[in-house]
Amino acid sequence: MNYPVFIFHELVLRFADVNRGIGKYISATIEGGECLINTTTGHIKVALSMLEKQYNDPKLISNEELQQLATGFETEYR
């Protein structure tokens, strides 16, 4: 599926609520069943199922899921 860019922006905003160091959305690539979202300060890996939830019903993403992913944020670029 081709996801609209607002999905990535929304996820980054939600992650930034948990981890202020995440920065702002730059780009995203989907490969091998996961999405790599690049931000102004690094990158974060997100499962396609998370993109689906954000697109179809963002309330399905728990705060715990957001927190777990936000702590996996890496400040190195790929």
PLY file of the C-alpha trace (Angstrom):
ply
format ascii 1.0
element vertex 78
property float x
property float y
property float z
element edge 77
property int vertex1
property int vertex2
end_header
0.00 0.00 0.00
1.12 3.54 -0.68
0.61 5.43 2.55
-0.20 9.13 2.50
2.61 11.24 3.90
0.43 12.57 6.73
0.55 9.10 8.34
4.30 9.43 8.86
4.01 13.00 10.11
1.33 11.97 12.61
3.39 9.06 13.92
6.46 11.25 14.37
4.36 13.79 16.27
3.02 11.04 18.51
6.51 9.64 19.10
7.79 13.14 19.90
5.22 13.38 22.70
7.09 10.47 24.31
10.64 11.40 23.27
11.23 15.11 22.53
14.55 14.28 20.85
12.91 12.61 17.86
12.72 15.78 15.78
10.56 16.34 12.72
9.66 14.04 9.84
11.91 14.07 6.76
11.21 10.87 4.81
10.18 7.23 5.02
11.11 4.05 3.19
9.26 0.74 3.33
11.30 -2.40 2.95
11.12 -5.97 4.21
7.89 -5.60 6.16
8.87 -2.51 8.10
9.14 1.21 7.63
12.19 3.33 8.38
11.14 6.87 9.23
13.91 9.46 9.01
13.65 12.58 11.12
15.74 15.70 11.60
17.64 13.98 14.42
17.76 10.29 13.41
15.46 7.42 12.49
12.93 4.99 13.91
11.76 1.59 12.64
8.03 0.97 12.56
6.15 -2.21 11.63
3.70 -1.96 8.74
0.97 -2.98 11.18
1.63 0.27 13.07
1.18 2.26 9.85
-2.08 0.42 9.22
-3.33 1.26 12.69
-2.37 4.92 12.31
-4.13 5.06 8.95
-7.29 3.15 9.88
-7.80 3.93 13.58
-5.01 5.72 15.48
-6.72 4.96 18.80
-5.68 1.32 18.35
-2.07 2.30 19.05
-1.54 2.16 22.79
0.64 4.56 24.73
2.80 1.57 25.65
3.41 0.79 21.96
4.33 4.41 21.28
6.64 4.50 24.26
8.35 1.25 23.29
8.97 2.43 19.73
10.04 5.91 20.79
12.70 4.43 23.05
14.03 2.51 20.00
14.77 5.80 18.24
18.31 5.97 16.89
20.21 9.21 16.36
22.29 7.81 13.50
21.14 8.15 9.90
20.84 5.33 7.40
0 1
1 2
2 3
3 4
4 5
5 6
6 7
7 8
8 9
9 10
10 11
11 12
12 13
13 14
14 15
15 16
16 17
17 18
18 19
19 20
20 21
21 22
22 23
23 24
24 25
25 26
26 27
27 28
28 29
29 30
30 31
31 32
32 33
33 34
34 35
35 36
36 37
37 38
38 39
39 40
40 41
41 42
42 43
43 44
44 45
45 46
46 47
47 48
48 49
49 50
50 51
51 52
52 53
53 54
54 55
55 56
56 57
57 58
58 59
59 60
60 61
61 62
62 63
63 64
64 65
65 66
66 67
67 68
68 69
69 70
70 71
71 72
72 73
73 74
74 75
75 76
76 77
